[in-house]
Amino acid sequence: MKDVLHKSRFIIANTMLISLLVSAWWSNFFSGVFSLDRIELAMISFLFLYFFVGIICSWTKKWNIVRHIANGLPMWALTFTGIGIINAAIQLTSANTDTLIFVFKHLALAISPNIVGVFLMVWLREIALWCANEET
């Protein structure tokens, strides 16, 4: 009975969060994704891969690993944000308008891994809480 309850809660929690993402996509909330550089996309891809390990572990009830990944996601995201800021600042080679616009745009986009990492952490925490009353 507990296994059925766990799986049904897992499916419900993930369906709810996926529905939130789909709604955000339909409302063009992610239109800025197409402005990201390859490095930000690579960092966000790593965060998603790390997150999917947590999803698999939550399905198999390995809550210590889920807790570790949920707590690690924002740390990785902050690291990637720092790398993005450094990469943007390195591009500042002159004070002309085009360079300043380019650097400012990339400084603004450097925060995207942090936003994604925190969102994925919250997702894993919700799954852990709903499925097993686990605090992360």
N, CA, C and O atoms as a GROMACS GRO file, in nm:
protein
  544
    1MET      N    1   0.082  -0.120   0.000
    1MET     CA    2   0.000   0.000   0.000
    1MET      C    3   0.086   0.126   0.000
    1MET      O    4   0.055   0.223  -0.070
    2LYS      N    5   0.196   0.126   0.079
    2LYS     CA    6   0.283   0.244   0.085
    2LYS      C    7   0.350   0.269  -0.049
    2LYS      O    8   0.373   0.384  -0.087
    3ASP      N    9   0.382   0.160  -0.122
    3ASP     CA   10   0.447   0.177  -0.251
    3ASP      C   11   0.351   0.241  -0.352
    3ASP      O   12   0.393   0.326  -0.431
    4VAL      N   13   0.225   0.202  -0.349
    4VAL     CA   14   0.125   0.261  -0.439
    4VAL      C   15   0.104   0.408  -0.403
    4VAL      O   16   0.093   0.492  -0.492
    5LEU      N   17   0.100   0.438  -0.275
    5LEU     CA   18   0.084   0.577  -0.230
    5LEU      C   19   0.204   0.662  -0.274
    5LEU      O   20   0.187   0.774  -0.321
    6HIS      N   21   0.323   0.606  -0.259
    6HIS     CA   22   0.444   0.678  -0.301
    6HIS      C   23   0.440   0.707  -0.450
    6HIS      O   24   0.464   0.820  -0.492
    7LYS      N   25   0.410   0.607  -0.530
    7LYS     CA   26   0.410   0.625  -0.676
    7LYS      C   27   0.300   0.721  -0.721
    7LYS      O   28   0.322   0.802  -0.812
    8SER      N   29   0.184   0.712  -0.660
    8SER     CA   30   0.077   0.804  -0.700
    8SER      C   31   0.111   0.948  -0.661
    8SER      O   32   0.085   1.039  -0.738
    9ARG      N   33   0.168   0.968  -0.544
    9ARG     CA   34   0.209   1.103  -0.504
    9ARG      C   35   0.322   1.155  -0.593
    9ARG      O   36   0.324   1.272  -0.629
   10PHE      N   37   0.414   1.066  -0.629
   10PHE     CA   38   0.524   1.103  -0.719
   10PHE      C   39   0.467   1.150  -0.853
   10PHE      O   40   0.509   1.254  -0.905
   11ILE      N   41   0.373   1.075  -0.908
   11ILE     CA   42   0.314   1.110  -1.037
   11ILE      C   43   0.235   1.240  -1.028
   11ILE      O   44   0.244   1.324  -1.117
   12ILE      N   45   0.159   1.257  -0.921
   12ILE     CA   46   0.080   1.378  -0.904
   12ILE      C   47   0.169   1.501  -0.889
   12ILE      O   48   0.145   1.603  -0.953
   13ALA      N   49   0.272   1.492  -0.806
   13ALA     CA   50   0.361   1.606  -0.784
   13ALA      C   51   0.432   1.644  -0.913
   13ALA      O   52   0.442   1.763  -0.946
   14ASN      N   53   0.482   1.546  -0.987
   14ASN     CA   54   0.552   1.576  -1.111
   14ASN      C   55   0.457   1.628  -1.219
   14ASN      O   56   0.494   1.716  -1.296
   15THR      N   57   0.337   1.574  -1.224
   15THR     CA   58   0.239   1.623  -1.321
   15THR      C   59   0.205   1.768  -1.293
   15THR      O   60   0.193   1.849  -1.385
   16MET      N   61   0.189   1.801  -1.166
   16MET     CA   62   0.159   1.939  -1.128
   16MET      C   63   0.273   2.033  -1.170
   16MET      O   64   0.247   2.139  -1.226
   17LEU      N   65   0.397   1.994  -1.144
   17LEU     CA   66   0.509   2.081  -1.177
   17LEU      C   67   0.534   2.087  -1.327
   17LEU      O   68   0.572   2.193  -1.378
   18ILE      N   69   0.513   1.978  -1.398
   18ILE     CA   70   0.527   1.980  -1.544
   18ILE      C   71   0.417   2.067  -1.604
   18ILE      O   72   0.442   2.139  -1.701
   19SER      N   73   0.297   2.062  -1.549
   19SER     CA   74   0.188   2.149  -1.597
   19SER      C   75   0.224   2.295  -1.577
   19SER      O   76   0.192   2.379  -1.662
   20LEU      N   77   0.288   2.326  -1.467
   20LEU     CA   78   0.334   2.463  -1.443
   20LEU      C   79   0.434   2.507  -1.550
   20LEU      O   80   0.426   2.618  -1.601
   21LEU      N   81   0.527   2.419  -1.583
   21LEU     CA   82   0.625   2.452  -1.686
   21LEU      C   83   0.560   2.468  -1.824
   21LEU      O   84   0.595   2.560  -1.898
   22VAL      N   85   0.467   2.381  -1.856
   22VAL     CA   86   0.399   2.390  -1.985
   22VAL      C   87   0.320   2.520  -1.993
   22VAL      O   88   0.321   2.587  -2.097
   23SER      N   89   0.252   2.556  -1.887
   23SER     CA   90   0.177   2.683  -1.884
   23SER      C   91   0.271   2.802  -1.902
   23SER      O   92   0.239   2.897  -1.974
   24ALA      N   93   0.385   2.797  -1.836
   24ALA     CA   94   0.483   2.904  -1.850
   24ALA      C   95   0.536   2.911  -1.994
   24ALA      O   96   0.556   3.019  -2.048
   25TRP      N   97   0.557   2.794  -2.054
   25TRP     CA   98   0.604   2.791  -2.193
   25TRP      C   99   0.500   2.853  -2.287
   25TRP      O  100   0.534   2.932  -2.374
   26TRP      N  101   0.375   2.816  -2.269
   26TRP     CA  102   0.268   2.868  -2.354
   26TRP      C  103   0.252   3.020  -2.339
   26TRP      O  104   0.211   3.087  -2.433
   27SER      N  105   0.284   3.072  -2.224
   27SER     CA  106   0.271   3.216  -2.204
   27SER      C  107   0.399   3.291  -2.240
   27SER      O  108   0.416   3.408  -2.203
   28ASN      N  109   0.490   3.224  -2.311
   28ASN     CA  110   0.618   3.282  -2.356
   28ASN      C  111   0.707   3.327  -2.242
   28ASN      O  112   0.785   3.422  -2.257
   29PHE      N  113   0.696   3.260  -2.130
   29PHE     CA  114   0.779   3.293  -2.015
   29PHE      C  115   0.926   3.261  -2.041
   29PHE      O  116   1.015   3.323  -1.983
   30PHE      N  117   0.950   3.165  -2.129
   30PHE     CA  118   1.087   3.121  -2.157
   30PHE      C  119   1.142   3.176  -2.287
   30PHE      O  120   1.233   3.118  -2.345
   31SER      N  121   1.089   3.287  -2.334
   31SER     CA  122   1.135   3.343  -2.462
   31SER      C  123   1.283   3.384  -2.456
   31SER      O  124   1.349   3.387  -2.560
   32GLY      N  125   1.333   3.415  -2.340
   32GLY     CA  126   1.473   3.452  -2.326
   32GLY      C  127   1.570   3.336  -2.340
   32GLY      O  128   1.691   3.358  -2.350
   33VAL      N  129   1.519   3.213  -2.339
   33VAL     CA  130   1.606   3.096  -2.351
   33VAL      C  131   1.684   3.101  -2.482
   33VAL      O  132   1.799   3.056  -2.488
   34PHE      N  133   1.623   3.155  -2.586
   34PHE     CA  134   1.688   3.160  -2.716
   34PHE      C  135   1.800   3.263  -2.720
   34PHE      O  136   1.875   3.268  -2.818
   35SER      N  137   1.812   3.346  -2.617
   35SER     CA  138   1.920   3.444  -2.609
   35SER      C  139   2.043   3.390  -2.538
   35SER      O  140   2.149   3.454  -2.539
   36LEU      N  141   2.030   3.275  -2.476
   36LEU     CA  142   2.142   3.219  -2.399
   36LEU      C  143   2.255   3.173  -2.491
   36LEU      O  144   2.231   3.125  -2.602
   37ASP      N  145   2.375   3.187  -2.443
   37ASP     CA  146   2.492   3.136  -2.515
   37ASP      C  147   2.507   2.986  -2.489
   37ASP      O  148   2.439   2.928  -2.406
   38ARG      N  149   2.598   2.928  -2.564
   38ARG     CA  150   2.623   2.784  -2.548
   38ARG      C  151   2.670   2.749  -2.407
   38ARG      O  152   2.635   2.644  -2.354
   39ILE      N  153   2.749   2.836  -2.347
   39ILE     CA  154   2.801   2.804  -2.214
   39ILE      C  155   2.690   2.800  -2.110
   39ILE      O  156   2.688   2.712  -2.024
   40GLU      N  157   2.597   2.897  -2.116
   40GLU     CA  158   2.484   2.893  -2.023
   40GLU      C  159   2.396   2.772  -2.048
   40GLU      O  160   2.349   2.708  -1.954
   41LEU      N  161   2.373   2.739  -2.176
   41LEU     CA  162   2.293   2.621  -2.208
   41LEU      C  163   2.361   2.494  -2.160
   41LEU      O  164   2.294   2.401  -2.114
   42ALA      N  165   2.494   2.488  -2.170
   42ALA     CA  166   2.566   2.371  -2.121
   42ALA      C  167   2.554   2.359  -1.969
   42ALA      O  168   2.534   2.250  -1.916
   43MET      N  169   2.565   2.471  -1.899
   43MET     CA  170   2.554   2.468  -1.753
   43MET      C  171   2.412   2.429  -1.711
   43MET      O  172   2.396   2.351  -1.617
   44ILE      N  173   2.312   2.482  -1.777
   44ILE     CA  174   2.173   2.448  -1.746
   44ILE      C  175   2.146   2.301  -1.779
   44ILE      O  176   2.073   2.234  -1.707
   45SER      N  177   2.205   2.252  -1.887
   45SER     CA  178   2.190   2.109  -1.921
   45SER      C  179   2.249   2.022  -1.811
   45SER      O  180   2.190   1.920  -1.775
   46PHE      N  181   2.364   2.060  -1.757
   46PHE     CA  182   2.422   1.985  -1.646
   46PHE      C  183   2.328   1.984  -1.526
   46PHE      O  184   2.308   1.880  -1.462
   47LEU      N  185   2.270   2.099  -1.496
   47LEU     CA  186   2.177   2.106  -1.383
   47LEU      C  187   2.057   2.013  -1.404
   47LEU      O  188   2.014   1.946  -1.311
   48PHE      N  189   2.005   2.009  -1.526
   48PHE     CA  190   1.893   1.919  -1.555
   48PHE      C  191   1.934   1.773  -1.544
   48PHE      O  192   1.858   1.691  -1.492
   49LEU      N  193   2.053   1.738  -1.592
   49LEU     CA  194   2.099   1.600  -1.578
   49LEU      C  195   2.114   1.560  -1.432
   49LEU      O  196   2.074   1.451  -1.392
   50TYR      N  197   2.170   1.649  -1.353
   50TYR     CA  198   2.186   1.626  -1.210
   50TYR      C  199   2.048   1.611  -1.143
   50TYR      O  200   2.029   1.525  -1.057
   51PHE      N  201   1.954   1.696  -1.185
   51PHE     CA  202   1.818   1.690  -1.135
   51PHE      C  203   1.752   1.557  -1.168
   51PHE      O  204   1.684   1.498  -1.084
   52PHE      N  205   1.772   1.509  -1.292
   52PHE     CA  206   1.709   1.382  -1.332
   52PHE      C  207   1.763   1.264  -1.252
   52PHE      O  208   1.692   1.167  -1.229
   53VAL      N  209   1.888   1.272  -1.209
   53VAL     CA  210   1.940   1.169  -1.117
   53VAL      C  211   1.859   1.173  -0.987
   53VAL      O  212   1.823   1.069  -0.933
   54GLY      N  213   1.830   1.293  -0.939
   54GLY     CA  214   1.746   1.307  -0.820
   54GLY      C  215   1.606   1.256  -0.840
   54GLY      O  216   1.548   1.195  -0.750
   55ILE      N  217   1.548   1.278  -0.959
   55ILE     CA  218   1.414   1.227  -0.989
   55ILE      C  219   1.414   1.075  -0.986
   55ILE      O  220   1.325   1.014  -0.928
   56ILE      N  221   1.514   1.014  -1.049
   56ILE     CA  222   1.523   0.868  -1.050
   56ILE      C  223   1.539   0.815  -0.907
   56ILE      O  224   1.477   0.715  -0.870
   57CYS      N  225   1.621   0.881  -0.829
   57CYS     CA  226   1.641   0.838  -0.690
   57CYS      C  227   1.515   0.857  -0.607
   57CYS      O  228   1.489   0.780  -0.515
   58SER      N  229   1.437   0.959  -0.638
   58SER     CA  230   1.312   0.976  -0.562
   58SER      C  231   1.210   0.869  -0.601
   58SER      O  232   1.130   0.827  -0.518
   59TRP      N  233   1.213   0.824  -0.724
   59TRP     CA  234   1.125   0.714  -0.766
   59TRP      C  235   1.162   0.584  -0.695
   59TRP      O  236   1.076   0.505  -0.659
   60THR      N  237   1.295   0.564  -0.674
   60THR     CA  238   1.342   0.442  -0.608
   60THR      C  239   1.359   0.460  -0.456
   60THR      O  240   1.414   0.372  -0.389
   61LYS      N  241   1.312   0.572  -0.405
   61LYS     CA  242   1.310   0.601  -0.261
   61LYS      C  243   1.449   0.608  -0.197
   61LYS      O  244   1.467   0.566  -0.082
   62LYS      N  245   1.545   0.660  -0.269
   62LYS     CA  246   1.679   0.681  -0.214
   62LYS      C  247   1.686   0.825  -0.166
   62LYS      O  248   1.747   0.912  -0.229
   63TRP      N  249   1.621   0.849  -0.053
   63TRP     CA  250   1.599   0.986  -0.007
   63TRP      C  251   1.727   1.056   0.036
   63TRP      O  252   1.734   1.179   0.028
   64ASN      N  253   1.828   0.982   0.081
   64ASN     CA  254   1.954   1.049   0.117
   64ASN      C  255   2.021   1.108  -0.007
   64ASN      O  256   2.082   1.215   0.001
   65ILE      N  257   2.010   1.041  -0.121
   65ILE     CA  258   2.067   1.094  -0.245
   65ILE      C  259   1.982   1.211  -0.295
   65ILE      O  260   2.037   1.311  -0.342
   66VAL      N  261   1.851   1.199  -0.286
   66VAL     CA  262   1.762   1.308  -0.326
   66VAL      C  263   1.793   1.433  -0.244
   66VAL      O  264   1.802   1.543  -0.298
   67ARG      N  265   1.810   1.415  -0.115
   67ARG     CA  266   1.841   1.528  -0.026
   67ARG      C  267   1.975   1.591  -0.066
   67ARG      O  268   1.987   1.714  -0.071
   68HIS      N  269   2.074   1.506  -0.094
   68HIS     CA  270   2.205   1.557  -0.133
   68HIS      C  271   2.196   1.637  -0.263
   68HIS      O  272   2.253   1.746  -0.273
   69ILE      N  273   2.126   1.584  -0.362
   69ILE     CA  274   2.113   1.652  -0.491
   69ILE      C  275   2.033   1.782  -0.475
   69ILE      O  276   2.071   1.885  -0.531
   70ALA      N  277   1.924   1.777  -0.400
   70ALA     CA  278   1.844   1.898  -0.380
   70ALA      C  279   1.926   2.008  -0.313
   70ALA      O  280   1.912   2.125  -0.347
   71ASN      N  281   2.009   1.971  -0.219
   71ASN     CA  282   2.093   2.072  -0.153
   71ASN      C  283   2.210   2.114  -0.240
   71ASN      O  284   2.261   2.226  -0.225
   72GLY      N  285   2.254   2.028  -0.331
   72GLY     CA  286   2.367   2.060  -0.417
   72GLY      C  287   2.330   2.145  -0.538
   72GLY      O  288   2.414   2.220  -0.588
   73LEU      N  289   2.207   2.134  -0.585
   73LEU     CA  290   2.166   2.208  -0.704
   73LEU      C  291   2.189   2.359  -0.694
   73LEU      O  292   2.246   2.417  -0.787
   74PRO      N  293   2.148   2.425  -0.585
   74PRO     CA  294   2.172   2.570  -0.582
   74PRO      C  295   2.320   2.605  -0.570
   74PRO      O  296   2.362   2.712  -0.613
   75MET      N  297   2.400   2.515  -0.512
   75MET     CA  298   2.544   2.543  -0.503
   75MET      C  299   2.608   2.537  -0.641
   75MET      O  300   2.688   2.623  -0.677
   76TRP      N  301   2.572   2.433  -0.719
   76TRP     CA  302   2.621   2.426  -0.856
   76TRP      C  303   2.572   2.546  -0.936
   76TRP      O  304   2.647   2.605  -1.014
   77ALA      N  305   2.446   2.583  -0.916
   77ALA     CA  306   2.388   2.696  -0.989
   77ALA      C  307   2.461   2.826  -0.957
   77ALA      O  308   2.487   2.906  -1.047
   78LEU      N  309   2.494   2.847  -0.831
   78LEU     CA  310   2.570   2.968  -0.795
   78LEU      C  311   2.708   2.967  -0.858
   78LEU      O  312   2.757   3.071  -0.903
   79THR      N  313   2.771   2.851  -0.861
   79THR     CA  314   2.902   2.839  -0.926
   79THR      C  315   2.891   2.874  -1.074
   79THR      O  316   2.974   2.948  -1.127
   80PHE      N  317   2.788   2.820  -1.139
   80PHE     CA  318   2.770   2.848  -1.281
   80PHE      C  319   2.738   2.996  -1.306
   80PHE      O  320   2.779   3.052  -1.407
   81THR      N  321   2.664   3.057  -1.216
   81THR     CA  322   2.635   3.199  -1.229
   81THR      C  323   2.764   3.280  -1.220
   81THR      O  324   2.785   3.374  -1.297
   82GLY      N  325   2.851   3.243  -1.127
   82GLY     CA  326   2.981   3.309  -1.116
   82GLY      C  327   3.064   3.294  -1.242
   82GLY      O  328   3.128   3.389  -1.286
   83ILE      N  329   3.064   3.173  -1.299
   83ILE     CA  330   3.137   3.150  -1.423
   83ILE      C  331   3.078   3.236  -1.535
   83ILE      O  332   3.153   3.293  -1.615
   84GLY      N  333   2.945   3.246  -1.541
   84GLY     CA  334   2.881   3.328  -1.643
   84GLY      C  335   2.916   3.475  -1.629
   84GLY      O  336   2.938   3.544  -1.729
   85ILE      N  337   2.922   3.523  -1.505
   85ILE     CA  338   2.959   3.663  -1.482
   85ILE      C  339   3.104   3.689  -1.523
   85ILE      O  340   3.134   3.790  -1.586
   86ILE      N  341   3.192   3.597  -1.488
   86ILE     CA  342   3.332   3.611  -1.529
   86ILE      C  343   3.345   3.609  -1.680
   86ILE      O  344   3.417   3.690  -1.738
   87ASN      N  345   3.275   3.515  -1.745
   87ASN     CA  346   3.280   3.510  -1.892
   87ASN      C  347   3.228   3.637  -1.955
   87ASN      O  348   3.283   3.683  -2.055
   88ALA      N  349   3.125   3.696  -1.899
   88ALA     CA  350   3.072   3.822  -1.954
   88ALA      C  351   3.172   3.935  -1.931
   88ALA      O  352   3.194   4.017  -2.021
   89ALA      N  353   3.232   3.941  -1.814
   89ALA     CA  354   3.325   4.050  -1.783
   89ALA      C  355   3.451   4.042  -1.869
   89ALA      O  356   3.509   4.144  -1.904
   90ILE      N  357   3.493   3.920  -1.902
   90ILE     CA  358   3.611   3.904  -1.987
   90ILE      C  359   3.590   3.966  -2.125
   90ILE      O  360   3.686   4.010  -2.189
   91GLN      N  361   3.467   3.969  -2.169
   91GLN     CA  362   3.435   4.025  -2.301
   91GLN      C  363   3.446   4.177  -2.306
   91GLN      O  364   3.440   4.236  -2.413
   92LEU      N  365   3.462   4.240  -2.191
   92LEU     CA  366   3.471   4.386  -2.185
   92LEU      C  367   3.612   4.428  -2.227
   92LEU      O  368   3.703   4.436  -2.145
   93THR      N  369   3.627   4.454  -2.355
   93THR     CA  370   3.759   4.490  -2.408
   93THR      C  371   3.766   4.636  -2.448
   93THR      O  372   3.875   4.691  -2.466
   94SER      N  373   3.650   4.700  -2.463
   94SER     CA  374   3.649   4.843  -2.495
   94SER      C  375   3.521   4.904  -2.439
   94SER      O  376   3.432   4.833  -2.393
   95ALA      N  377   3.516   5.035  -2.443
   95ALA     CA  378   3.399   5.103  -2.386
   95ALA      C  379   3.303   5.152  -2.494
   95ALA      O  380   3.225   5.245  -2.470
   96ASN      N  381   3.307   5.090  -2.612
   96ASN     CA  382   3.211   5.134  -2.713
   96ASN      C  383   3.073   5.075  -2.684
   96ASN      O  384   3.060   4.980  -2.607
   97THR      N  385   2.972   5.133  -2.744
   97THR     CA  386   2.834   5.099  -2.712
   97THR      C  387   2.802   4.953  -2.740
   97THR      O  388   2.736   4.888  -2.658
   98ASP      N  389   2.846   4.901  -2.852
   98ASP     CA  390   2.815   4.763  -2.887
   98ASP      C  391   2.874   4.664  -2.786
   98ASP      O  392   2.809   4.567  -2.748
   99THR      N  393   2.995   4.688  -2.745
   99THR     CA  394   3.059   4.600  -2.647
   99THR      C  395   2.989   4.609  -2.513
   99THR      O  396   2.966   4.506  -2.448
  100LEU      N  397   2.954   4.729  -2.471
  100LEU     CA  398   2.885   4.745  -2.343
  100LEU      C  399   2.748   4.678  -2.345
  100LEU      O  400   2.708   4.616  -2.246
  101ILE      N  401   2.676   4.689  -2.457
  101ILE     CA  402   2.546   4.622  -2.468
  101ILE      C  403   2.564   4.472  -2.462
  101ILE      O  404   2.489   4.403  -2.393
  102PHE      N  405   2.663   4.420  -2.534
  102PHE     CA  406   2.691   4.276  -2.534
  102PHE      C  407   2.723   4.226  -2.394
  102PHE      O  408   2.668   4.125  -2.350
  103VAL      N  409   2.811   4.296  -2.324
  103VAL     CA  410   2.852   4.255  -2.190
  103VAL      C  411   2.734   4.265  -2.092
  103VAL      O  412   2.713   4.174  -2.011
  104PHE      N  413   2.659   4.373  -2.098
  104PHE     CA  414   2.546   4.388  -2.008
  104PHE      C  415   2.443   4.278  -2.031
  104PHE      O  416   2.389   4.222  -1.935
  105LYS      N  417   2.416   4.245  -2.156
  105LYS     CA  418   2.322   4.137  -2.188
  105LYS      C  419   2.370   4.005  -2.127
  105LYS      O  420   2.291   3.932  -2.067
  106HIS      N  421   2.497   3.976  -2.142
  106HIS     CA  422   2.549   3.850  -2.089
  106HIS      C  423   2.560   3.850  -1.937
  106HIS      O  424   2.551   3.744  -1.874
  107LEU      N  425   2.580   3.967  -1.878
  107LEU     CA  426   2.574   3.974  -1.732
  107LEU      C  427   2.434   3.943  -1.682
  107LEU      O  428   2.418   3.873  -1.581
  108ALA      N  429   2.334   3.993  -1.751
  108ALA     CA  430   2.194   3.965  -1.712
  108ALA      C  431   2.161   3.818  -1.732
  108ALA      O  432   2.092   3.758  -1.649
  109LEU      N  433   2.208   3.758  -1.841
  109LEU     CA  434   2.178   3.618  -1.868
  109LEU      C  435   2.258   3.522  -1.780
  109LEU      O  436   2.223   3.404  -1.769
  110ALA      N  437   2.364   3.571  -1.718
  110ALA     CA  438   2.446   3.485  -1.633
  110ALA      C  439   2.370   3.435  -1.511
  110ALA      O  440   2.408   3.334  -1.452
  111ILE      N  441   2.262   3.502  -1.473
  111ILE     CA  442   2.183   3.461  -1.357
  111ILE      C  443   2.094   3.341  -1.390
  111ILE      O  444   2.043   3.277  -1.298
  112SER      N  445   2.075   3.310  -1.517
  112SER     CA  446   1.982   3.203  -1.555
  112SER      C  447   2.014   3.066  -1.493
  112SER      O  448   1.921   2.998  -1.452
  113PRO      N  449   2.141   3.022  -1.485
  113PRO     CA  450   2.164   2.893  -1.418
  113PRO      C  451   2.120   2.894  -1.272
  113PRO      O  452   2.075   2.793  -1.220
  114ASN      N  453   2.134   3.008  -1.207
  114ASN     CA  454   2.093   3.017  -1.067
  114ASN      C  455   1.942   3.002  -1.053
  114ASN      O  456   1.895   2.931  -0.963
  115ILE      N  457   1.867   3.066  -1.140
  115ILE     CA  458   1.721   3.056  -1.136
  115ILE      C  459   1.677   2.913  -1.162
  115ILE      O  460   1.591   2.860  -1.092
  116VAL      N  461   1.737   2.850  -1.262
  116VAL     CA  462   1.703   2.711  -1.296
  116VAL      C  463   1.741   2.617  -1.181
  116VAL      O  464   1.662   2.530  -1.144
  117GLY      N  465   1.858   2.635  -1.125
  117GLY     CA  466   1.903   2.549  -1.016
  117GLY      C  467   1.814   2.557  -0.893
  117GLY      O  468   1.783   2.455  -0.832
  118VAL      N  469   1.773   2.677  -0.857
  118VAL     CA  470   1.684   2.693  -0.742
  118VAL      C  471   1.547   2.633  -0.771
  118VAL      O  472   1.488   2.569  -0.684
  119PHE      N  473   1.496   2.652  -0.893
  119PHE     CA  474   1.368   2.592  -0.929
  119PHE      C  475   1.375   2.439  -0.921
  119PHE      O  476   1.283   2.376  -0.868
  120LEU      N  477   1.482   2.380  -0.972
  120LEU     CA  478   1.496   2.234  -0.968
  120LEU      C  479   1.513   2.184  -0.824
  120LEU      O  480   1.464   2.076  -0.791
  121MET      N  481   1.581   2.261  -0.740
  121MET     CA  482   1.592   2.225  -0.599
  121MET      C  483   1.454   2.222  -0.534
  121MET      O  484   1.421   2.128  -0.462
  122VAL      N  485   1.374   2.325  -0.560
  122VAL     CA  486   1.240   2.330  -0.503
  122VAL      C  487   1.157   2.212  -0.552
  122VAL      O  488   1.082   2.152  -0.475
  123TRP      N  489   1.170   2.177  -0.678
  123TRP     CA  490   1.098   2.063  -0.734
  123TRP      C  491   1.133   1.935  -0.658
  123TRP      O  492   1.044   1.861  -0.617
  124LEU      N  493   1.262   1.909  -0.639
  124LEU     CA  494   1.303   1.788  -0.566
  124LEU      C  495   1.257   1.792  -0.421
  124LEU      O  496   1.217   1.690  -0.366
  125ARG      N  497   1.263   1.908  -0.360
  125ARG     CA  498   1.217   1.919  -0.222
  125ARG      C  499   1.068   1.889  -0.210
  125ARG      O  500   1.026   1.822  -0.116
  126GLU      N  501   0.990   1.938  -0.305
  126GLU     CA  502   0.846   1.910  -0.303
  126GLU      C  503   0.818   1.761  -0.321
  126GLU      O  504   0.732   1.705  -0.252
  127ILE      N  505   0.890   1.697  -0.411
  127ILE     CA  506   0.872   1.553  -0.430
  127ILE      C  507   0.907   1.480  -0.300
  127ILE      O  508   0.833   1.391  -0.258
  128ALA      N  509   1.018   1.516  -0.239
  128ALA     CA  510   1.059   1.449  -0.115
  128ALA      C  511   0.956   1.470  -0.004
  128ALA      O  512   0.925   1.378   0.072
  129LEU      N  513   0.904   1.590   0.006
  129LEU     CA  514   0.807   1.618   0.111
  129LEU      C  515   0.674   1.547   0.084
  129LEU      O  516   0.617   1.487   0.175
  130TRP      N  517   0.626   1.553  -0.040
  130TRP     CA  518   0.497   1.492  -0.073
  130TRP      C  519   0.503   1.340  -0.069
  130TRP      O  520   0.408   1.275  -0.025
  131CYS      N  521   0.614   1.282  -0.116
  131CYS     CA  522   0.621   1.137  -0.129
  131CYS      C  523   0.666   1.067  -0.002
  131CYS      O  524   0.630   0.951   0.021
  132ALA      N  525   0.746   1.134   0.080
  132ALA     CA  526   0.802   1.061   0.195
  132ALA      C  527   0.811   1.144   0.321
  132ALA      O  528   0.873   1.100   0.418
  133ASN      N  529   0.752   1.262   0.323
  133ASN     CA  530   0.764   1.352   0.437
  133ASN      C  531   0.910   1.377   0.474
  133ASN      O  532   0.944   1.392   0.591
  134GLU      N  533   0.994   1.381   0.373
  134GLU     CA  534   1.137   1.405   0.391
  134GLU      C  535   1.165   1.553   0.382
  134GLU      O  536   1.121   1.619   0.288
  135GLU      N  537   1.236   1.605   0.476
  135GLU     CA  538   1.284   1.743   0.471
  135GLU      C  539   1.425   1.741   0.414
  135GLU      O  540   1.506   1.657   0.451
  136THR      N  541   1.453   1.835   0.323
  136THR     CA  542   1.586   1.838   0.264
  136THR      C  543   1.670   1.948   0.326
  136THR      O  544   1.786   1.966   0.289
   0.00000   0.00000   0.00000
